[in-house]
Structures are given as C-alpha cells and as structure tokens.
Amino acid sequence: MSAHSGTAGSVWRQPAQVWAVAFACVVAFMGIGLVDPILPAIAGSLQASPVQTELLFTSYLLVTGLAMLVTSWISSRIGAKATLLIGLALIVVFALLCSLSGSVDAIIGFRAGWGLGNALFISTALATIVGAASGGSGAAIVLYEAALGLGIAVGPLLGGLLGEISWRGPFFGVVVLMAIAFVAVLVLLRGPSDKPVPVPLSAPFSALRIPSLAVLAVAALFYNIGFFVLLAFSPFPLGFGAMGIGFTFFGWGVALAITSVWVAPLLLRVMARTTVMLVTLPLLAIDLVIAGILVTDAAALVAAIIVGGLLLGVMNTVLTESVMEATDLPRSVASSSYSAVRFLGGAAAPPLAALLWHLYGPTVPYLFAAASVLVATGTILFGRRALARIDEREADAADEAAAVLVGDAA
C-alpha cells in the first residue's frame, strides 16, 4: 500500500500523546479475544450452558455496534479527549464488575457496559492518532495497525495465562491495563485546538439508504457470522485448557494481522476490490466446511482456525477500504453505519452456534457459518453494479491510510 511507503523511519518517533492512545488501543483490541480462552472455564465454574456463555460475546458486540451509531455525535460535542476518557472509565468499571460477578447473567450484563465503553474509545482513538501522529497518514496507519495486530494476537494469549489461575484473572488484567491507559491519556493527551463540528444524530441512519453502503453492510453482517463462529465457538470443540486455547488464537491473531497489513494491499495492486472479496469469501467458506468436517481432530481444527485468520485479515481490510470508497460521506459516518450493521452478525453468531451444537453436534455450526459467508458472497456478486465505484476510483495515499484505520477499528 502506498500509504506505507517512507514511514518506517518516522513511525516510531511520535509524541507522547500518540503513544498513550496507541497503548490504550492495544489493550482495547486485546479485549476482543481475551475472553475466548476462559469460555469453557466460565461455563464450568458458574454452571452455565454454552449458549449462556456465548452471550458474553453477544452483549458486548451488540452494544458496541449500536453505540457506534452515536459515538461520532457524542465526540463531536464533548471533544475527543473527554470521549476517550469516558470510554476507558466504562471499560475499567465494567471489567471490574465482571471479575467480581458470581453468575453468568451478571457478566453478560456487565459485558454490555464494556461494549459501550469500547465503542466510545475505539471510534475516537482512531481520529486522535491520525490527527496527532507525526510523519503523516502513512506513519499513523503503521502505528495503528501495529496496535491492532498486537492487541488481537496478545489478547487470547494473556487470557490463557491469567485464565490458568482463575477465570476471573483476564478481567482483572483488563482493569489494571485500562486503568494505566486512562492515566496515560489523562496526563499526556492534549485537548484539540480546533472546535469540534457537530455531527447530526441521524447521519449514520441516513447513510444506509445509499445502495453501495447498504450492499457492503449486509455482506459484512453475514461475513461477521463466519468470523465470530470461528472465534467464539471454536474454544468448545477444541477441548483445550485455557493456555491451549490462548496459543491457538494467538496464532489466529498473528495470521490475521499479517494478511491485513501486508497481503491485502498486495492483492489490491493486481485485483479490483470486489474481485478480491469474491475470491476470499468462498475460500473462507471452504475453510469453515473443512473445520466442521474435521472438528473432532484437534490438530486439524487448529490448522483451520489459523487459515481462517489469514483469510479474515484480507477481508477486514478490503471490506473496509470499500466502505470508505463507496460514498462521499464523511469517513466517521460511513464507518459507524457499516459497523453497526456488521456487529449485529457478530452478536448473533456465538449463541446460535452454541444452540446448533447442542441440537445437531459440533459440525453444524461451522456449516452454518460457511452458508452465511456464501450469502455474503452472493450479496457482493449480485450487488456488484452498485459497487462499481469502489473498483473504478483509485484512493490516494491519505485516503487509503484512513480507510484501513477505520476498518480495523470496526
């Protein structure tokens, strides 16, 4: 990607406020996979069913997605620093409440509050890093993608390490790390010199009336079902302890980060965006079918999870760049509209997968995920005329950088 060129030397020379926000981003992204290794332990310790346990993802993702619709409206009125601090504070409070809970229902509720804090923080941290990083957009994208990759990879590993002590351990870990991040942002982040421009509350809703954005949002909804079946359901059939699950999804996160940062840009140099998606999505569906067929073979399932990470990294980047190029809307508005719909798929997938497992066995959830990914493929294929713009228009370096940034945050 052109935005990456010439940034290697300057990306590490950043103001303290950028490092403060980048550190907080790493911790926030860790929260995505932190709970993964302890799902079986929570189910056993709190006598919860797999369906109940999977609702830990559902409440978190549902609230994160819905909150994305209002984060730009909030931050445009109270400012970036205040929004960041409120988001971090909410994560600290609700992660602490999770760690002290005695029932799975309580944790499900507190994870919803955690999702609200995460939405406020992540959406605002993106704009903050882009605006404050030295070296231009290229440096900002390398730094932000590094935070994303590190967080997604380390989250399951840390969750496994702390989960070996107690299922409460990962939640306490988030409390400590996010409290440090709160202090860092409070002390090091300077307030913006420009007065925020208020964004209408209705803007994200109106955006979904645009055909190109609607096609991408629906495709992302079904794609995210595949994503979160692989991420949130797989710990159960794997049958590993917390560390085994943690190492498995550490590999998944590394694979996702590699293809998101390096492979997707290479593919986009030789293929149109819709073509990349129409190649990658069927490959992901095949991988999910293989995972379902070989689900009783732990080594084969681990391999399918890692391969899935490689494909998911490509899709994350390409889908989001497409969202940024599909309309003339402000990036924050397009991203919030798309993310809200996309997260609905992520919220629905884990409990549905657990229910299908209970009714029909461990193979069926992966076949359900594969079918959902094929629906996403069909949505892109039949909506390709509405997406002509994303294949015809070449984004400049700054646009490409901002596009991937927004997409990774979602």
TIVEX-214994 format. One record per residue (C-alpha): residue in three letters; z, x, y. Coordinates in nm, 2 decimals. Example, Ala and Ser with C-alpha at 12.3 -4.5 7.8 and 13.67 -1.06 7.14 Angstrom:
+------+--------+--------+--------+
| code |      z |      x |      y |
+------+--------+--------+--------+
|  ALA |   0.78 |   1.23 |  -0.45 |
|  SER |   0.71 |   1.37 |  -0.11 |
+------+--------+--------+--------+
% end
This chain:
+------+--------+--------+--------+
| code |      z |      x |      y |
+------+--------+--------+--------+
|  MET |   0.00 |   0.00 |   0.00 |
|  SER |  -0.09 |   0.13 |   0.34 |
|  ALA |   0.25 |   0.05 |   0.48 |
|  HIS |   0.40 |   0.31 |   0.26 |
|  SER |   0.20 |   0.60 |   0.38 |
|  GLY |   0.35 |   0.85 |   0.61 |
|  THR |   0.70 |   0.71 |   0.57 |
|  ALA |   0.86 |   0.95 |   0.32 |
|  GLY |   0.99 |   1.19 |   0.57 |
|  SER |   1.13 |   0.94 |   0.81 |
|  VAL |   1.27 |   0.66 |   0.58 |
|  TRP |   1.60 |   0.84 |   0.52 |
|  ARG |   1.66 |   0.92 |   0.89 |
|  GLN |   1.79 |   0.59 |   1.00 |
|  PRO |   2.05 |   0.46 |   1.25 |
|  ALA |   2.40 |   0.39 |   1.11 |
|  GLN |   2.35 |   0.02 |   1.16 |
|  VAL |   2.04 |   0.02 |   0.93 |
|  TRP |   2.24 |   0.19 |   0.65 |
|  ALA |   2.52 |  -0.06 |   0.69 |
|  VAL |   2.28 |  -0.35 |   0.64 |
|  ALA |   2.09 |  -0.17 |   0.36 |
|  PHE |   2.42 |  -0.11 |   0.17 |
|  ALA |   2.51 |  -0.48 |   0.21 |
|  CYS |   2.16 |  -0.57 |   0.08 |
|  VAL |   2.21 |  -0.36 |  -0.23 |
|  VAL |   2.54 |  -0.54 |  -0.31 |
|  ALA |   2.38 |  -0.88 |  -0.23 |
|  PHE |   2.09 |  -0.82 |  -0.47 |
|  MET |   2.34 |  -0.70 |  -0.73 |
|  GLY |   2.48 |  -1.05 |  -0.73 |
|  ILE |   2.16 |  -1.18 |  -0.89 |
|  GLY |   2.22 |  -1.01 |  -1.22 |
|  LEU |   2.60 |  -0.93 |  -1.20 |
|  VAL |   2.70 |  -1.25 |  -1.39 |
|  ASP |   2.44 |  -1.20 |  -1.67 |
|  PRO |   2.64 |  -0.97 |  -1.90 |
|  ILE |   2.95 |  -1.19 |  -1.89 |
|  LEU |   2.80 |  -1.53 |  -1.96 |
|  PRO |   2.89 |  -1.52 |  -2.33 |
|  ALA |   3.24 |  -1.39 |  -2.24 |
|  ILE |   3.30 |  -1.67 |  -1.98 |
|  ALA |   3.18 |  -1.93 |  -2.24 |
|  GLY |   3.43 |  -1.79 |  -2.50 |
|  SER |   3.72 |  -1.74 |  -2.26 |
|  LEU |   3.70 |  -2.07 |  -2.08 |
|  GLN |   3.58 |  -2.27 |  -2.39 |
|  ALA |   3.27 |  -2.37 |  -2.21 |
|  SER |   2.94 |  -2.47 |  -2.36 |
|  PRO |   2.62 |  -2.26 |  -2.30 |
|  VAL |   2.49 |  -2.55 |  -2.08 |
|  GLN |   2.80 |  -2.54 |  -1.86 |
|  THR |   2.79 |  -2.16 |  -1.84 |
|  GLU |   2.43 |  -2.16 |  -1.73 |
|  LEU |   2.53 |  -2.39 |  -1.44 |
|  LEU |   2.67 |  -2.07 |  -1.28 |
|  PHE |   2.31 |  -1.98 |  -1.20 |
|  THR |   2.21 |  -2.34 |  -1.12 |
|  SER |   2.47 |  -2.40 |  -0.85 |
|  TYR |   2.41 |  -2.06 |  -0.70 |
|  LEU |   2.03 |  -2.08 |  -0.69 |
|  LEU |   2.02 |  -2.45 |  -0.58 |
|  VAL |   2.24 |  -2.39 |  -0.28 |
|  THR |   2.06 |  -2.07 |  -0.20 |
|  GLY |   1.73 |  -2.24 |  -0.20 |
|  LEU |   1.83 |  -2.54 |   0.01 |
|  ALA |   2.02 |  -2.32 |   0.25 |
|  MET |   1.70 |  -2.12 |   0.31 |
|  LEU |   1.57 |  -2.43 |   0.49 |
|  VAL |   1.82 |  -2.39 |   0.77 |
|  THR |   1.90 |  -2.02 |   0.79 |
|  SER |   1.63 |  -1.95 |   1.05 |
|  TRP |   1.75 |  -2.24 |   1.25 |
|  ILE |   2.11 |  -2.11 |   1.24 |
|  SER |   2.04 |  -1.74 |   1.31 |
|  SER |   1.81 |  -1.83 |   1.60 |
|  ARG |   2.10 |  -2.00 |   1.77 |
|  ILE |   2.41 |  -1.78 |   1.69 |
|  GLY |   2.23 |  -1.45 |   1.65 |
|  ALA |   2.17 |  -1.21 |   1.36 |
|  LYS |   2.50 |  -1.03 |   1.36 |
|  ALA |   2.71 |  -1.34 |   1.35 |
|  THR |   2.49 |  -1.49 |   1.08 |
|  LEU |   2.52 |  -1.17 |   0.87 |
|  LEU |   2.90 |  -1.17 |   0.90 |
|  ILE |   2.94 |  -1.53 |   0.82 |
|  GLY |   2.72 |  -1.49 |   0.51 |
|  LEU |   2.92 |  -1.18 |   0.40 |
|  ALA |   3.25 |  -1.35 |   0.46 |
|  LEU |   3.15 |  -1.65 |   0.25 |
|  ILE |   3.04 |  -1.43 |  -0.04 |
|  VAL |   3.38 |  -1.24 |  -0.03 |
|  VAL |   3.58 |  -1.57 |  -0.02 |
|  PHE |   3.39 |  -1.75 |  -0.30 |
|  ALA |   3.36 |  -1.44 |  -0.52 |
|  LEU |   3.74 |  -1.40 |  -0.50 |
|  LEU |   3.78 |  -1.77 |  -0.58 |
|  CYS |   3.56 |  -1.72 |  -0.89 |
|  SER |   3.77 |  -1.43 |  -1.01 |
|  LEU |   4.09 |  -1.63 |  -0.98 |
|  SER |   3.95 |  -1.95 |  -1.14 |
|  GLY |   4.08 |  -2.09 |  -1.47 |
|  SER |   3.79 |  -2.33 |  -1.55 |
|  VAL |   3.42 |  -2.30 |  -1.57 |
|  ASP |   3.38 |  -2.61 |  -1.35 |
|  ALA |   3.57 |  -2.44 |  -1.07 |
|  ILE |   3.35 |  -2.13 |  -1.10 |
|  ILE |   3.03 |  -2.34 |  -1.09 |
|  GLY |   3.15 |  -2.49 |  -0.76 |
|  PHE |   3.25 |  -2.16 |  -0.61 |
|  ARG |   2.92 |  -2.01 |  -0.71 |
|  ALA |   2.76 |  -2.27 |  -0.49 |
|  GLY |   2.95 |  -2.15 |  -0.19 |
|  TRP |   2.85 |  -1.79 |  -0.29 |
|  GLY |   2.49 |  -1.91 |  -0.28 |
|  LEU |   2.53 |  -2.04 |   0.08 |
|  GLY |   2.66 |  -1.70 |   0.19 |
|  ASN |   2.39 |  -1.52 |   0.01 |
|  ALA |   2.12 |  -1.73 |   0.18 |
|  LEU |   2.26 |  -1.67 |   0.53 |
|  PHE |   2.30 |  -1.30 |   0.47 |
|  ILE |   1.97 |  -1.21 |   0.29 |
|  SER |   1.74 |  -1.40 |   0.52 |
|  THR |   1.89 |  -1.24 |   0.83 |
|  ALA |   1.93 |  -0.89 |   0.68 |
|  LEU |   1.56 |  -0.88 |   0.64 |
|  ALA |   1.48 |  -0.92 |   1.00 |
|  THR |   1.76 |  -0.69 |   1.10 |
|  ILE |   1.63 |  -0.40 |   0.90 |
|  VAL |   1.27 |  -0.45 |   1.02 |
|  GLY |   1.39 |  -0.46 |   1.38 |
|  ALA |   1.63 |  -0.17 |   1.37 |
|  ALA |   1.47 |   0.08 |   1.13 |
|  SER |   1.32 |   0.40 |   1.28 |
|  GLY |   0.97 |   0.50 |   1.16 |
|  GLY |   0.81 |   0.16 |   1.20 |
|  SER |   0.74 |  -0.11 |   0.94 |
|  GLY |   0.65 |   0.15 |   0.67 |
|  ALA |   0.99 |   0.30 |   0.68 |
|  ALA |   1.16 |  -0.04 |   0.68 |
|  ILE |   0.97 |  -0.15 |   0.37 |
|  VAL |   1.05 |   0.16 |   0.17 |
|  LEU |   1.42 |   0.13 |   0.26 |
|  TYR |   1.44 |  -0.24 |   0.19 |
|  GLU |   1.25 |  -0.22 |  -0.14 |
|  ALA |   1.49 |   0.07 |  -0.24 |
|  ALA |   1.78 |  -0.16 |  -0.17 |
|  LEU |   1.62 |  -0.44 |  -0.37 |
|  GLY |   1.54 |  -0.22 |  -0.67 |
|  LEU |   1.88 |  -0.05 |  -0.68 |
|  GLY |   2.06 |  -0.38 |  -0.65 |
|  ILE |   1.87 |  -0.56 |  -0.92 |
|  ALA |   1.90 |  -0.27 |  -1.16 |
|  VAL |   2.26 |  -0.18 |  -1.10 |
|  GLY |   2.39 |  -0.54 |  -1.09 |
|  PRO |   2.37 |  -0.61 |  -1.47 |
|  LEU |   2.50 |  -0.25 |  -1.55 |
|  LEU |   2.80 |  -0.29 |  -1.32 |
|  GLY |   2.86 |  -0.64 |  -1.46 |
|  GLY |   2.86 |  -0.50 |  -1.81 |
|  LEU |   3.10 |  -0.21 |  -1.72 |
|  LEU |   3.35 |  -0.44 |  -1.55 |
|  GLY |   3.29 |  -0.72 |  -1.79 |
|  GLU |   3.41 |  -0.50 |  -2.08 |
|  ILE |   3.75 |  -0.50 |  -1.91 |
|  SER |   3.75 |  -0.88 |  -1.83 |
|  TRP |   3.50 |  -1.15 |  -1.74 |
|  ARG |   3.68 |  -1.16 |  -1.40 |
|  GLY |   3.60 |  -0.79 |  -1.33 |
|  PRO |   3.25 |  -0.84 |  -1.19 |
|  PHE |   3.37 |  -1.10 |  -0.95 |
|  PHE |   3.65 |  -0.87 |  -0.82 |
|  GLY |   3.39 |  -0.59 |  -0.79 |
|  VAL |   3.18 |  -0.81 |  -0.56 |
|  VAL |   3.48 |  -0.89 |  -0.35 |
|  VAL |   3.56 |  -0.52 |  -0.29 |
|  LEU |   3.20 |  -0.41 |  -0.22 |
|  MET |   3.11 |  -0.71 |   0.00 |
|  ALA |   3.44 |  -0.66 |   0.20 |
|  ILE |   3.33 |  -0.30 |   0.26 |
|  ALA |   2.99 |  -0.42 |   0.37 |
|  PHE |   3.15 |  -0.67 |   0.61 |
|  VAL |   3.34 |  -0.40 |   0.78 |
|  ALA |   3.03 |  -0.17 |   0.80 |
|  VAL |   2.82 |  -0.44 |   0.96 |
|  LEU |   3.10 |  -0.55 |   1.19 |
|  VAL |   3.16 |  -0.19 |   1.32 |
|  LEU |   2.81 |  -0.04 |   1.30 |
|  LEU |   2.56 |  -0.32 |   1.38 |
|  ARG |   2.49 |  -0.36 |   1.75 |
|  GLY |   2.40 |  -0.70 |   1.89 |
|  PRO |   2.04 |  -0.77 |   1.97 |
|  SER |   1.92 |  -0.71 |   2.32 |
|  ASP |   1.68 |  -1.00 |   2.32 |
|  LYS |   1.79 |  -1.36 |   2.33 |
|  PRO |   1.70 |  -1.54 |   2.01 |
|  VAL |   1.43 |  -1.80 |   2.03 |
|  PRO |   1.55 |  -2.13 |   1.87 |
|  VAL |   1.35 |  -2.25 |   1.57 |
|  PRO |   1.32 |  -2.62 |   1.52 |
|  LEU |   1.51 |  -2.76 |   1.22 |
|  SER |   1.21 |  -2.95 |   1.10 |
|  ALA |   0.98 |  -2.64 |   1.09 |
|  PRO |   1.02 |  -2.55 |   0.72 |
|  PHE |   0.97 |  -2.91 |   0.61 |
|  SER |   0.65 |  -2.95 |   0.81 |
|  ALA |   0.52 |  -2.62 |   0.67 |
|  LEU |   0.50 |  -2.77 |   0.32 |
|  ARG |   0.23 |  -3.01 |   0.43 |
|  ILE |  -0.01 |  -2.72 |   0.46 |
|  PRO |  -0.22 |  -2.72 |   0.13 |
|  SER |  -0.22 |  -2.34 |   0.08 |
|  LEU |   0.15 |  -2.31 |   0.12 |
|  ALA |   0.21 |  -2.62 |  -0.10 |
|  VAL |   0.00 |  -2.48 |  -0.38 |
|  LEU |   0.19 |  -2.14 |  -0.37 |
|  ALA |   0.53 |  -2.32 |  -0.36 |
|  VAL |   0.45 |  -2.54 |  -0.66 |
|  ALA |   0.32 |  -2.24 |  -0.85 |
|  ALA |   0.63 |  -2.04 |  -0.76 |
|  LEU |   0.85 |  -2.33 |  -0.88 |
|  PHE |   0.71 |  -2.32 |  -1.23 |
|  TYR |   0.68 |  -1.94 |  -1.23 |
|  ASN |   1.05 |  -1.92 |  -1.15 |
|  ILE |   1.14 |  -2.12 |  -1.46 |
|  GLY |   0.99 |  -1.85 |  -1.67 |
|  PHE |   1.17 |  -1.58 |  -1.46 |
|  PHE |   1.52 |  -1.74 |  -1.50 |
|  VAL |   1.48 |  -1.83 |  -1.86 |
|  LEU |   1.42 |  -1.47 |  -1.93 |
|  LEU |   1.71 |  -1.36 |  -1.70 |
|  ALA |   1.97 |  -1.62 |  -1.75 |
|  PHE |   1.92 |  -1.75 |  -2.11 |
|  SER |   1.84 |  -1.42 |  -2.29 |
|  PRO |   2.21 |  -1.29 |  -2.30 |
|  PHE |   2.29 |  -1.56 |  -2.55 |
|  PRO |   2.04 |  -1.50 |  -2.83 |
|  LEU |   2.07 |  -1.12 |  -2.78 |
|  GLY |   2.42 |  -1.13 |  -2.92 |
|  PHE |   2.53 |  -0.81 |  -2.75 |
|  GLY |   2.86 |  -0.73 |  -2.58 |
|  ALA |   2.88 |  -0.71 |  -2.20 |
|  MET |   2.76 |  -0.34 |  -2.20 |
|  GLY |   2.47 |  -0.41 |  -2.43 |
|  ILE |   2.35 |  -0.69 |  -2.21 |
|  GLY |   2.41 |  -0.48 |  -1.90 |
|  PHE |   2.20 |  -0.19 |  -2.02 |
|  THR |   1.92 |  -0.43 |  -2.13 |
|  PHE |   1.89 |  -0.59 |  -1.79 |
|  PHE |   1.94 |  -0.26 |  -1.62 |
|  GLY |   1.61 |  -0.17 |  -1.78 |
|  TRP |   1.46 |  -0.50 |  -1.68 |
|  GLY |   1.56 |  -0.44 |  -1.32 |
|  VAL |   1.42 |  -0.09 |  -1.32 |
|  ALA |   1.09 |  -0.22 |  -1.46 |
|  LEU |   1.07 |  -0.50 |  -1.20 |
|  ALA |   1.14 |  -0.26 |  -0.92 |
|  ILE |   0.87 |  -0.01 |  -1.03 |
|  THR |   0.59 |  -0.26 |  -1.05 |
|  SER |   0.70 |  -0.44 |  -0.73 |
|  VAL |   0.70 |  -0.12 |  -0.53 |
|  TRP |   0.41 |   0.08 |  -0.68 |
|  VAL |   0.20 |  -0.11 |  -0.93 |
|  ALA |   0.14 |  -0.43 |  -0.74 |
|  PRO |  -0.01 |  -0.25 |  -0.43 |
|  LEU |  -0.24 |  -0.05 |  -0.66 |
|  LEU |  -0.37 |  -0.37 |  -0.82 |
|  LEU |  -0.43 |  -0.53 |  -0.49 |
|  ARG |  -0.65 |  -0.25 |  -0.38 |
|  VAL |  -0.90 |  -0.34 |  -0.66 |
|  MET |  -0.85 |  -0.71 |  -0.71 |
|  ALA |  -0.81 |  -1.02 |  -0.50 |
|  ARG |  -0.46 |  -1.17 |  -0.48 |
|  THR |  -0.55 |  -1.48 |  -0.68 |
|  THR |  -0.71 |  -1.27 |  -0.94 |
|  VAL |  -0.40 |  -1.06 |  -0.99 |
|  MET |  -0.19 |  -1.37 |  -1.03 |
|  LEU |  -0.44 |  -1.53 |  -1.27 |
|  VAL |  -0.43 |  -1.22 |  -1.49 |
|  THR |  -0.05 |  -1.16 |  -1.47 |
|  LEU |   0.07 |  -1.51 |  -1.53 |
|  PRO |  -0.10 |  -1.56 |  -1.87 |
|  LEU |   0.03 |  -1.21 |  -1.98 |
|  LEU |   0.38 |  -1.33 |  -1.88 |
|  ALA |   0.33 |  -1.65 |  -2.09 |
|  ILE |   0.22 |  -1.44 |  -2.39 |
|  ASP |   0.53 |  -1.22 |  -2.35 |
|  LEU |   0.76 |  -1.53 |  -2.34 |
|  VAL |   0.59 |  -1.67 |  -2.66 |
|  ILE |   0.65 |  -1.33 |  -2.83 |
|  ALA |   1.01 |  -1.33 |  -2.72 |
|  GLY |   1.05 |  -1.68 |  -2.87 |
|  ILE |   0.89 |  -1.59 |  -3.20 |
|  LEU |   1.09 |  -1.26 |  -3.24 |
|  VAL |   1.41 |  -1.40 |  -3.08 |
|  THR |   1.62 |  -1.31 |  -3.39 |
|  ASP |   1.51 |  -0.94 |  -3.37 |
|  ALA |   1.73 |  -0.80 |  -3.10 |
|  ALA |   1.52 |  -0.48 |  -3.05 |
|  ALA |   1.20 |  -0.69 |  -3.02 |
|  LEU |   1.37 |  -0.93 |  -2.77 |
|  VAL |   1.49 |  -0.63 |  -2.56 |
|  ALA |   1.13 |  -0.50 |  -2.55 |
|  ALA |   1.00 |  -0.84 |  -2.45 |
|  ILE |   1.26 |  -0.86 |  -2.17 |
|  ILE |   1.16 |  -0.51 |  -2.03 |
|  VAL |   0.79 |  -0.60 |  -2.05 |
|  GLY |   0.87 |  -0.93 |  -1.87 |
|  GLY |   1.04 |  -0.73 |  -1.59 |
|  LEU |   0.71 |  -0.53 |  -1.54 |
|  LEU |   0.51 |  -0.85 |  -1.51 |
|  LEU |   0.77 |  -1.02 |  -1.29 |
|  GLY |   0.76 |  -0.73 |  -1.04 |
|  VAL |   0.39 |  -0.77 |  -0.99 |
|  MET |   0.42 |  -1.14 |  -0.95 |
|  ASN |   0.70 |  -1.13 |  -0.70 |
|  THR |   0.51 |  -0.90 |  -0.46 |
|  VAL |   0.17 |  -1.07 |  -0.49 |
|  LEU |   0.31 |  -1.42 |  -0.46 |
|  THR |   0.50 |  -1.34 |  -0.15 |
|  GLU |   0.22 |  -1.15 |   0.02 |
|  SER |   0.01 |  -1.45 |  -0.05 |
|  VAL |   0.26 |  -1.68 |   0.12 |
|  MET |   0.26 |  -1.46 |   0.43 |
|  GLU |  -0.12 |  -1.46 |   0.45 |
|  ALA |  -0.17 |  -1.83 |   0.36 |
|  THR |  -0.09 |  -1.97 |   0.71 |
|  ASP |  -0.05 |  -1.87 |   1.07 |
|  LEU |   0.32 |  -1.99 |   1.07 |
|  PRO |   0.60 |  -1.75 |   1.16 |
|  ARG |   0.69 |  -1.55 |   0.86 |
|  SER |   1.05 |  -1.68 |   0.86 |
|  VAL |   0.93 |  -2.04 |   0.85 |
|  ALA |   0.67 |  -1.98 |   0.57 |
|  SER |   0.92 |  -1.78 |   0.37 |
|  SER |   1.20 |  -2.04 |   0.40 |
|  SER |   0.98 |  -2.33 |   0.29 |
|  TYR |   0.84 |  -2.14 |   0.00 |
|  SER |   1.18 |  -2.00 |  -0.11 |
|  ALA |   1.35 |  -2.34 |  -0.11 |
|  VAL |   1.09 |  -2.49 |  -0.35 |
|  ARG |   1.08 |  -2.18 |  -0.56 |
|  PHE |   1.45 |  -2.17 |  -0.61 |
|  LEU |   1.45 |  -2.53 |  -0.75 |
|  GLY |   1.27 |  -2.39 |  -1.05 |
|  GLY |   1.53 |  -2.11 |  -1.09 |
|  ALA |   1.81 |  -2.36 |  -1.05 |
|  ALA |   1.68 |  -2.60 |  -1.32 |
|  ALA |   1.58 |  -2.34 |  -1.58 |
|  PRO |   1.91 |  -2.20 |  -1.72 |
|  PRO |   2.08 |  -2.52 |  -1.82 |
|  LEU |   1.75 |  -2.67 |  -1.95 |
|  ALA |   1.70 |  -2.36 |  -2.16 |
|  ALA |   2.06 |  -2.38 |  -2.30 |
|  LEU |   2.01 |  -2.75 |  -2.38 |
|  LEU |   1.68 |  -2.68 |  -2.56 |
|  TRP |   1.86 |  -2.40 |  -2.76 |
|  HIS |   2.13 |  -2.64 |  -2.86 |
|  LEU |   1.88 |  -2.91 |  -2.97 |
|  TYR |   1.60 |  -2.71 |  -3.12 |
|  GLY |   1.70 |  -2.35 |  -3.17 |
|  PRO |   1.65 |  -2.02 |  -2.97 |
|  THR |   1.27 |  -2.01 |  -2.99 |
|  VAL |   1.20 |  -2.33 |  -2.80 |
|  PRO |   1.35 |  -2.22 |  -2.46 |
|  TYR |   1.10 |  -1.93 |  -2.45 |
|  LEU |   0.81 |  -2.16 |  -2.54 |
|  PHE |   0.92 |  -2.40 |  -2.26 |
|  ALA |   0.93 |  -2.11 |  -2.02 |
|  ALA |   0.58 |  -2.00 |  -2.13 |
|  ALA |   0.45 |  -2.35 |  -2.08 |
|  SER |   0.59 |  -2.36 |  -1.73 |
|  VAL |   0.42 |  -2.03 |  -1.65 |
|  LEU |   0.09 |  -2.17 |  -1.77 |
|  VAL |   0.15 |  -2.47 |  -1.54 |
|  ALA |   0.19 |  -2.21 |  -1.26 |
|  THR |  -0.14 |  -2.05 |  -1.37 |
|  GLY |  -0.32 |  -2.39 |  -1.36 |
|  THR |  -0.18 |  -2.46 |  -1.02 |
|  ILE |  -0.33 |  -2.13 |  -0.88 |
|  LEU |  -0.66 |  -2.19 |  -1.07 |
|  PHE |  -0.72 |  -2.54 |  -0.95 |
|  GLY |  -0.58 |  -2.48 |  -0.60 |
|  ARG |  -0.79 |  -2.16 |  -0.56 |
|  ARG |  -1.01 |  -2.32 |  -0.30 |
|  ALA |  -0.71 |  -2.39 |  -0.08 |
|  LEU |  -0.61 |  -2.02 |  -0.13 |
|  ALA |  -0.94 |  -1.88 |  -0.01 |
|  ARG |  -0.78 |  -1.73 |   0.30 |
|  ILE |  -0.54 |  -1.51 |   0.11 |
|  ASP |  -0.84 |  -1.34 |  -0.07 |
|  GLU |  -1.06 |  -1.31 |   0.24 |
|  ARG |  -0.82 |  -1.18 |   0.50 |
|  GLU |  -0.70 |  -0.83 |   0.50 |
|  ALA |  -0.35 |  -0.77 |   0.62 |
|  ASP |  -0.28 |  -0.48 |   0.85 |
|  ALA |  -0.01 |  -0.23 |   0.76 |
|  ALA |   0.27 |  -0.41 |   0.95 |
|  ASP |   0.18 |  -0.75 |   0.80 |
|  GLU |   0.18 |  -0.60 |   0.45 |
|  ALA |   0.52 |  -0.44 |   0.50 |
|  ALA |   0.68 |  -0.76 |   0.64 |
|  ALA |   0.52 |  -0.97 |   0.37 |
|  VAL |   0.67 |  -0.77 |   0.08 |
|  LEU |   1.01 |  -0.76 |   0.26 |
|  VAL |   1.03 |  -1.13 |   0.30 |
|  GLY |   0.91 |  -1.19 |  -0.06 |
|  ASP |   1.17 |  -0.95 |  -0.21 |
|  ALA |   1.45 |  -1.12 |  -0.02 |
|  ALA |   1.34 |  -1.45 |  -0.17 |
+------+--------+--------+--------+
% end
